[in-house]
Amino acid sequence: MPKAKAILFDLDGVLTDTSEYHYRAWKQLADEEGIPLTREENDAHLRGVGRRDSLMYIIRGRNYSEDQIQDMMKRKNDYYNKLIEQMSPKEVVAGGRELLQEIRQAGLKSAVASASKNCRIVLERLQIIDLFDGIADGNSVVNGKPAPDIFVFAAGLVNTSVIDCIGVEDADAGVEAIKTAGMYALGVGPKERFKRADKVVPTMENVRLKDILADA
């Protein structure tokens, strides 16, 4: 691809580890409903996936009315919001703030492309909201990951063609969304998690801009 003009970040599991909070909230709900949910299932099927699709996985094969589904989604969100009340700026991944500042100093655009509807709250608690040129969250599009919509929307927010964007994701569903959007994909996590990532790093800790651009 040509030299990147914008870098689009997922939030949960990339710049901060809110994935544990999501798991604990879903686990509380599942326990209340008498549905087994393991951490391994969460990592394999819920990581990077929107709230409704996550719930549909958890309740698969069980009959619930739409009112019950809406109630369960609200309960999970309430549990999650309670958990993230304790978040602070120290929960930005090591070197993450410096990376975002480096991107800005290099004249590149940056945006968040997160399935979370609580994305802005988390960014405010982390005190990094002002380091992004655009924020696309779960309220921005109808179709969640692995559909490409959130990344296409984020590219539009920073007025950049998709072919000039790098997407950064910790979930295979997110990498699928990035590739379907026509972007270069950087996966964060174990290599075996991703099917289509162009490059994989184990963690975003102390990753520099040159590391992201190296093979792009």
Backbone bond lengths (Angstrom), bond angles and torsions (degrees), N, CA, C in turn:
res aa  C-N    CA-C-N  psi(-1)  N-CA   C-N-CA  omega(-1)  CA-C   N-CA-C  phi
1 M - - - 1.459 - - 1.525 109.07 -
2 P 1.339 118.12 156.73 1.458 119.97 175.07 1.530 109.93 -65.87
3 K 1.312 116.54 169.66 1.465 119.39 179.83 1.533 109.82 -53.61
4 A 1.320 115.56 128.77 1.460 120.35 -176.26 1.519 111.10 -61.94
5 K 1.333 114.73 144.28 1.463 121.03 177.24 1.528 111.79 -111.77
6 A 1.342 116.03 -14.76 1.458 119.72 179.72 1.525 109.87 -150.88
7 I 1.320 115.49 146.26 1.461 121.68 176.34 1.520 107.57 -122.41
8 L 1.325 115.59 125.27 1.464 122.32 -174.49 1.531 108.65 -112.29
9 F 1.303 116.23 120.99 1.462 121.62 -173.27 1.526 112.12 -107.53
10 D 1.325 115.95 131.63 1.444 118.69 158.53 1.535 105.48 -67.03
11 L 1.322 116.97 162.62 1.464 119.61 -177.45 1.525 112.23 -104.88
12 D 1.323 115.94 -60.49 1.462 120.94 -175.90 1.526 110.89 -65.12
13 G 1.315 117.17 120.61 1.457 121.22 178.13 1.508 114.24 86.54
14 V 1.345 116.60 -3.50 1.464 120.96 179.31 1.528 109.99 -112.90
15 L 1.318 116.27 -65.17 1.465 120.70 -179.81 1.524 112.33 -93.45
16 T 1.314 116.66 -17.65 1.464 122.07 175.32 1.519 107.76 -155.00
17 D 1.308 117.13 156.54 1.461 118.67 -176.62 1.523 111.54 -101.90
18 T 1.334 114.91 73.41 1.467 119.67 174.89 1.525 111.06 -84.52
19 S 1.319 117.58 -3.22 1.466 119.96 -178.56 1.531 111.34 -59.42
20 E 1.334 116.53 -33.52 1.465 120.25 177.86 1.523 110.86 -65.27
21 Y 1.332 116.98 -39.16 1.460 120.53 177.96 1.531 110.69 -64.92
22 H 1.342 115.78 -41.69 1.473 119.49 177.98 1.528 110.17 -61.43
23 Y 1.326 116.04 -45.68 1.467 119.35 -179.51 1.520 110.86 -60.05
24 R 1.313 116.99 -46.49 1.461 120.07 -177.78 1.532 111.42 -63.28
25 A 1.324 117.13 -36.57 1.469 120.40 178.31 1.521 111.05 -68.59
26 W 1.352 116.99 -44.95 1.471 120.01 177.65 1.525 110.46 -65.07
27 K 1.323 117.15 -38.64 1.464 121.33 -179.49 1.524 110.57 -63.47
28 Q 1.331 117.18 -41.19 1.465 120.23 178.17 1.529 110.67 -61.85
29 L 1.336 115.68 -44.23 1.464 119.97 178.80 1.527 110.67 -63.31
30 A 1.332 116.47 -47.16 1.463 120.21 -178.36 1.526 111.19 -60.86
31 D 1.331 116.07 -41.43 1.465 119.80 178.58 1.526 110.97 -61.58
32 E 1.318 116.12 -41.70 1.462 120.24 179.50 1.530 112.08 -63.30
33 E 1.333 115.41 -32.26 1.463 120.69 -179.18 1.524 112.60 -90.60
34 G 1.342 116.20 -1.19 1.449 119.62 -179.23 1.514 113.95 70.79
35 I 1.329 116.06 30.17 1.468 121.49 -178.81 1.524 108.59 -110.39
36 P 1.329 118.15 126.42 1.468 118.89 178.36 1.526 111.36 -69.06
37 L 1.321 116.34 138.35 1.466 121.99 176.10 1.514 108.08 -147.47
38 T 1.321 116.44 118.28 1.460 120.72 -179.91 1.522 110.51 -99.13
39 R 1.310 114.91 160.40 1.463 120.18 176.56 1.533 110.43 -61.65
40 E 1.333 116.41 -35.07 1.471 120.29 179.50 1.527 110.92 -65.18
41 E 1.340 116.95 -41.68 1.464 120.45 175.79 1.524 110.88 -62.24
42 N 1.317 115.11 -42.83 1.457 119.39 179.57 1.520 110.98 -58.10
43 D 1.337 116.60 -47.87 1.462 120.73 -178.11 1.529 111.81 -66.01
44 A 1.326 116.24 -35.82 1.463 120.16 -175.62 1.530 112.98 -80.64
45 H 1.341 117.78 -32.36 1.460 119.57 -169.67 1.527 115.60 -121.78
46 L 1.318 118.45 -19.06 1.464 119.85 -175.73 1.521 113.24 -108.61
47 R 1.320 117.48 -18.22 1.466 121.34 -177.52 1.523 110.50 -61.09
48 G 1.325 117.10 122.41 1.454 122.05 177.32 1.510 114.85 78.49
49 V 1.325 117.71 3.44 1.463 122.12 -176.18 1.526 109.24 -101.78
50 G 1.339 116.80 144.45 1.455 121.71 -178.41 1.518 113.14 -64.88
51 R 1.329 114.65 168.87 1.463 121.14 -172.25 1.528 112.79 -61.91
52 R 1.321 117.84 -48.05 1.463 119.51 -177.48 1.518 111.62 -66.66
53 D 1.335 116.93 -44.54 1.462 119.62 -179.88 1.529 110.66 -63.94
54 S 1.326 116.64 -35.50 1.466 120.08 176.62 1.524 110.55 -63.68
55 L 1.325 115.92 -44.88 1.463 119.74 179.46 1.524 110.92 -64.03
56 M 1.320 116.94 -38.60 1.470 120.01 179.65 1.525 110.94 -62.09
57 Y 1.337 116.41 -34.89 1.459 118.77 175.69 1.519 110.21 -66.68
58 I 1.325 117.09 -45.27 1.461 121.12 -176.04 1.524 111.69 -62.64
59 I 1.338 117.58 -41.84 1.477 120.90 -174.38 1.524 112.77 -94.80
60 R 1.320 118.23 9.46 1.459 121.67 -174.67 1.541 111.27 -46.95
61 G 1.338 115.49 132.90 1.456 120.80 178.08 1.513 114.49 82.30
62 R 1.340 116.65 -3.16 1.462 119.89 179.79 1.528 108.70 -110.00
63 N 1.312 116.38 145.46 1.463 120.96 -176.53 1.522 111.28 -95.13
64 Y 1.328 115.09 119.30 1.459 121.42 175.02 1.523 108.34 -131.99
65 S 1.328 116.38 145.95 1.463 120.49 175.35 1.527 109.21 -75.50
66 E 1.325 116.44 163.93 1.456 119.86 178.17 1.527 110.60 -61.40
67 D 1.323 117.66 -36.93 1.467 120.43 177.72 1.523 111.01 -62.08
68 Q 1.327 117.01 -40.80 1.461 120.80 178.07 1.529 111.30 -66.10
69 I 1.328 115.83 -39.21 1.470 120.82 178.55 1.527 110.09 -62.93
70 Q 1.332 116.03 -45.45 1.465 119.74 178.68 1.525 111.02 -61.93
71 D 1.331 116.27 -40.58 1.459 121.01 179.04 1.524 110.87 -63.29
72 M 1.327 117.21 -42.52 1.464 120.56 -179.46 1.525 111.08 -66.20
73 M 1.329 117.60 -39.94 1.458 119.81 178.23 1.528 110.41 -63.65
74 K 1.329 116.57 -39.66 1.465 120.15 178.87 1.527 110.50 -66.11
75 R 1.323 116.71 -42.76 1.459 119.64 179.32 1.526 111.36 -60.65
76 K 1.324 115.01 -46.94 1.469 118.11 179.09 1.524 110.22 -58.81
77 N 1.329 117.49 -43.86 1.454 120.99 -179.08 1.532 111.17 -63.82
78 D 1.314 116.11 -38.42 1.465 119.88 177.66 1.527 110.76 -63.49
79 Y 1.342 116.54 -43.08 1.469 120.44 178.19 1.528 110.47 -61.84
80 Y 1.333 115.90 -43.88 1.463 121.22 -178.80 1.533 110.71 -63.80
81 N 1.333 116.25 -45.88 1.461 119.66 -179.59 1.527 111.63 -61.86
82 K 1.323 116.20 -35.93 1.462 119.92 177.28 1.528 110.27 -64.96
83 L 1.330 116.28 -40.87 1.462 120.63 -178.90 1.532 111.98 -66.48
84 I 1.343 116.83 -40.00 1.472 119.09 -174.86 1.524 112.69 -81.48
85 E 1.337 117.26 -2.42 1.464 118.94 174.94 1.527 111.31 -58.92
86 Q 1.332 115.62 -25.91 1.463 120.21 -177.48 1.527 112.92 -85.88
87 M 1.340 118.11 -3.80 1.463 120.23 -177.05 1.526 111.21 -66.03
88 S 1.339 114.66 150.00 1.463 120.32 -179.92 1.530 109.04 -145.73
89 P 1.336 117.40 169.68 1.467 120.29 -179.74 1.522 114.38 -56.45
90 K 1.319 117.72 -22.87 1.470 120.03 -178.64 1.532 111.76 -69.99
91 E 1.345 117.50 -9.90 1.459 120.69 -179.27 1.526 113.37 -90.77
92 V 1.332 117.58 4.27 1.466 119.67 167.57 1.517 107.09 -68.49
93 V 1.333 117.02 138.30 1.456 120.47 179.79 1.525 110.14 -54.54
94 A 1.327 117.31 144.48 1.467 121.53 -178.76 1.525 110.75 -53.67
95 G 1.312 116.81 124.52 1.458 121.72 -179.58 1.513 114.00 84.04
96 G 1.322 117.52 -3.03 1.471 120.52 -176.38 1.507 113.33 -65.85
97 R 1.312 116.77 -44.25 1.466 120.74 179.80 1.533 110.21 -62.76
98 E 1.335 115.32 -41.86 1.462 120.21 179.59 1.529 111.26 -64.94
99 L 1.333 116.81 -37.14 1.461 120.82 178.05 1.525 110.51 -63.26
100 L 1.315 117.28 -45.58 1.461 120.50 179.79 1.523 111.27 -63.32
101 Q 1.316 116.61 -37.92 1.467 120.26 177.23 1.530 110.96 -67.32
102 E 1.328 115.71 -37.15 1.465 120.92 178.94 1.526 110.82 -65.52
103 I 1.335 116.57 -40.54 1.465 121.26 177.59 1.518 110.42 -60.12
104 R 1.321 115.70 -44.30 1.476 120.32 179.81 1.522 110.99 -64.90
105 Q 1.327 116.70 -43.10 1.465 120.70 -178.99 1.528 111.96 -65.22
106 A 1.341 115.49 -27.52 1.472 120.24 179.28 1.529 112.07 -80.46
107 G 1.319 117.01 -4.09 1.452 120.68 178.83 1.520 114.29 83.40
108 L 1.357 116.19 13.69 1.458 120.17 177.37 1.526 109.84 -92.78
109 K 1.315 115.58 158.16 1.459 121.20 175.73 1.524 109.26 -91.20
110 S 1.319 116.38 154.56 1.459 120.63 173.70 1.517 109.20 -138.92
111 A 1.325 114.97 147.25 1.463 120.48 178.65 1.513 109.23 -148.35
112 V 1.327 114.94 158.97 1.453 121.69 173.27 1.517 108.28 -97.49
113 A 1.332 116.72 137.79 1.469 122.20 174.29 1.522 106.51 -129.75
114 S 1.319 116.20 86.11 1.462 121.93 -172.53 1.518 111.29 -119.00
115 A 1.326 116.05 139.34 1.461 120.67 176.52 1.521 111.86 -73.01
116 S 1.327 116.88 -14.43 1.461 120.98 -174.79 1.520 112.01 -74.07
117 K 1.323 116.55 133.03 1.462 121.36 174.21 1.522 111.09 -80.09
118 N 1.315 116.44 -8.82 1.461 121.81 177.91 1.517 112.19 -100.32
119 C 1.312 115.89 13.47 1.462 122.59 -173.44 1.530 112.42 -54.53
120 R 1.316 117.59 -47.52 1.464 120.39 -176.69 1.533 111.72 -64.81
121 I 1.326 116.06 -36.55 1.468 119.75 177.86 1.525 109.91 -61.37
122 V 1.351 115.69 -45.83 1.463 120.15 -179.96 1.530 110.48 -63.25
123 L 1.326 117.26 -44.43 1.468 120.72 179.96 1.523 111.24 -61.11
124 E 1.329 116.08 -38.45 1.466 119.86 178.23 1.529 110.98 -66.61
125 R 1.338 116.20 -41.18 1.472 118.96 179.66 1.527 110.90 -66.03
126 L 1.338 115.58 -33.71 1.465 120.22 179.66 1.526 111.92 -80.47
127 Q 1.334 115.79 -13.70 1.470 122.83 -178.86 1.531 112.79 60.32
128 I 1.349 115.12 43.62 1.468 119.64 176.37 1.530 111.70 -125.47
129 I 1.318 117.63 7.75 1.467 120.67 -175.21 1.530 111.37 -60.79
130 D 1.333 116.75 -31.74 1.467 120.36 -177.64 1.524 112.86 -77.77
131 L 1.330 117.90 -4.58 1.468 121.03 -179.92 1.528 112.31 -92.39
132 F 1.332 117.10 1.83 1.469 121.05 179.32 1.527 111.05 -112.58
133 D 1.340 114.68 146.83 1.467 120.87 177.85 1.520 111.91 -89.38
134 G 1.322 116.99 -14.81 1.459 121.06 178.63 1.515 110.65 -160.09
135 I 1.328 116.13 151.99 1.459 121.27 179.41 1.526 109.21 -132.88
136 A 1.323 115.88 113.88 1.468 122.63 173.76 1.519 107.05 -108.42
137 D 1.339 116.54 125.28 1.462 119.30 -178.16 1.521 110.19 -131.15
138 G 1.319 115.58 -169.18 1.455 120.22 -176.35 1.510 114.61 -64.72
139 N 1.338 116.97 -11.32 1.462 120.72 176.63 1.522 112.03 -90.73
140 S 1.335 117.31 -6.84 1.463 121.13 -170.51 1.521 114.41 -84.34
141 V 1.335 117.58 -30.68 1.463 121.17 -174.78 1.524 109.98 -136.25
142 V 1.328 115.01 162.43 1.468 120.52 179.48 1.524 110.50 -83.45
143 N 1.330 116.33 -46.29 1.468 121.01 -174.69 1.521 110.76 -92.22
144 G 1.329 115.95 120.22 1.456 120.55 -179.99 1.518 112.27 -83.06
145 K 1.320 116.04 174.87 1.461 121.73 175.51 1.535 109.15 -59.50
146 P 1.322 119.13 140.18 1.469 129.20 17.13 1.530 115.80 -86.45
147 A 1.340 118.86 5.92 1.464 119.56 171.48 1.531 108.38 -61.60
148 P 1.324 118.35 147.72 1.462 121.21 -174.40 1.526 114.70 -80.03
149 D 1.323 117.06 -4.01 1.466 121.93 -167.09 1.526 114.41 -52.45
150 I 1.331 117.70 -44.65 1.468 120.40 -174.67 1.522 111.37 -64.95
151 F 1.334 117.33 -36.43 1.461 120.00 179.38 1.528 111.71 -76.27
152 V 1.311 117.23 -36.38 1.473 120.40 175.02 1.524 109.62 -63.64
153 F 1.332 116.03 -42.30 1.459 121.17 178.54 1.526 110.77 -62.43
154 A 1.327 116.49 -44.25 1.468 121.00 179.71 1.526 111.19 -62.58
155 A 1.342 116.91 -40.57 1.467 120.68 177.33 1.525 110.20 -61.06
156 G 1.329 116.03 -39.59 1.455 120.35 177.87 1.513 112.49 -64.18
157 L 1.323 116.29 -36.02 1.469 120.06 179.73 1.519 111.82 -61.85
158 V 1.328 116.41 -31.63 1.470 119.75 -179.19 1.534 111.63 -105.66
159 N 1.343 115.50 14.87 1.468 121.97 174.42 1.523 112.85 52.70
160 T 1.316 115.65 47.90 1.459 121.08 -177.29 1.523 109.91 -129.07
161 S 1.324 117.16 135.71 1.461 121.59 176.63 1.525 109.58 -62.87
162 V 1.328 115.91 145.32 1.471 119.42 -178.21 1.531 111.89 -59.24
163 I 1.309 117.94 -32.67 1.469 119.23 -177.62 1.526 111.97 -71.22
164 D 1.322 116.89 -12.95 1.461 121.06 178.38 1.524 111.83 -101.84
165 C 1.343 116.42 13.66 1.469 120.77 -177.75 1.528 111.54 -112.24
166 I 1.313 115.03 146.91 1.461 123.11 168.51 1.524 107.04 -110.85
167 G 1.330 116.92 129.44 1.456 121.69 175.56 1.519 109.73 -104.16
168 V 1.323 116.45 139.54 1.470 121.89 -177.45 1.524 108.45 -120.77
169 E 1.323 116.74 122.99 1.472 121.95 -172.14 1.520 112.16 -143.92
170 D 1.337 115.32 149.22 1.466 119.26 175.29 1.521 112.12 -106.22
171 A 1.342 117.75 -0.82 1.466 122.14 -177.74 1.519 110.50 -118.37
172 D 1.323 116.69 143.89 1.460 120.02 178.80 1.523 111.07 -62.84
173 A 1.348 116.85 -35.95 1.471 119.69 177.42 1.519 110.45 -61.37
174 G 1.331 116.72 -36.84 1.458 120.45 178.21 1.512 112.79 -69.95
175 V 1.328 116.94 -41.58 1.468 120.47 176.65 1.523 110.05 -62.45
176 E 1.321 116.57 -39.96 1.467 120.17 176.21 1.521 110.39 -59.25
177 A 1.324 117.07 -42.09 1.459 121.48 178.12 1.524 111.58 -62.53
178 I 1.334 116.24 -42.80 1.464 121.12 179.93 1.524 110.97 -62.16
179 K 1.327 116.34 -47.80 1.465 120.35 -177.87 1.526 111.25 -66.62
180 T 1.328 117.10 -40.18 1.462 120.48 178.45 1.529 110.64 -64.39
181 A 1.329 116.35 -30.29 1.465 120.74 177.18 1.525 112.30 -73.66
182 G 1.330 117.08 -13.32 1.459 121.23 179.52 1.515 114.28 92.16
183 M 1.329 116.12 22.85 1.464 121.16 -177.48 1.530 111.71 -107.30
184 Y 1.319 115.20 165.83 1.455 123.06 171.02 1.528 107.40 -77.42
185 A 1.341 117.09 136.21 1.467 120.68 -174.32 1.512 111.97 -116.68
186 L 1.331 115.63 124.96 1.457 122.53 172.35 1.524 107.91 -105.89
187 G 1.334 116.56 116.96 1.453 121.27 177.95 1.520 110.58 -92.21
188 V 1.335 115.93 143.13 1.467 121.54 -179.90 1.526 108.13 -118.53
189 G 1.327 116.51 112.79 1.458 120.57 -177.61 1.516 110.70 139.21
190 P 1.332 117.67 -166.34 1.470 120.50 179.30 1.529 111.18 -67.70
191 K 1.335 116.36 140.83 1.466 120.59 -175.89 1.517 112.49 -57.96
192 E 1.336 116.48 -34.77 1.467 119.72 -176.45 1.530 112.97 -67.92
193 R 1.324 117.00 -12.66 1.466 120.19 179.44 1.526 111.69 -71.95
194 F 1.343 116.67 -27.63 1.466 120.47 -169.26 1.515 112.89 -109.80
195 K 1.324 114.82 138.26 1.465 120.38 178.46 1.527 112.19 -95.10
196 R 1.328 118.15 -33.25 1.464 120.32 -170.43 1.522 114.46 -125.51
197 A 1.320 118.90 8.49 1.468 120.55 -178.10 1.528 110.57 -62.47
198 D 1.334 116.53 139.43 1.466 121.27 176.78 1.522 111.06 -76.77
199 K 1.318 115.72 -29.20 1.458 121.46 -179.42 1.517 107.28 -153.33
200 V 1.329 117.39 148.07 1.465 121.22 -179.52 1.525 109.37 -131.10
201 V 1.334 115.89 135.18 1.465 121.57 171.06 1.530 106.98 -120.60
202 P 1.325 118.48 146.03 1.470 119.56 -176.34 1.521 113.23 -66.88
203 T 1.335 116.63 -30.97 1.462 121.73 -178.93 1.525 108.17 -156.99
204 M 1.329 116.63 160.57 1.460 120.18 175.82 1.521 111.90 -87.97
205 E 1.312 117.61 2.54 1.457 119.53 179.74 1.524 111.26 -59.08
206 N 1.324 114.66 121.88 1.473 123.12 175.75 1.527 113.48 58.46
207 V 1.335 117.73 24.73 1.467 121.14 172.29 1.519 108.34 -74.58
208 R 1.329 116.43 134.34 1.440 121.97 179.91 1.523 110.51 -104.23
209 L 1.307 116.91 165.68 1.458 121.00 -178.90 1.527 111.32 -59.29
210 K 1.311 117.06 -38.70 1.471 120.08 179.84 1.523 111.19 -62.68
211 D 1.332 117.24 -31.49 1.469 120.87 178.39 1.523 110.81 -68.73
212 I 1.317 117.12 -36.81 1.460 121.40 179.33 1.527 110.57 -71.43
213 L 1.326 116.33 -39.12 1.471 120.53 -174.68 1.518 113.09 -85.52
214 A 1.317 117.93 -10.12 1.471 121.96 -169.88 1.508 114.07 -50.88
215 D 1.329 118.53 -48.75 1.471 120.75 -176.51 1.520 112.95 -110.52
216 A 1.327 116.53 6.45 1.468 119.91 -175.87 1.518 111.21 -80.75
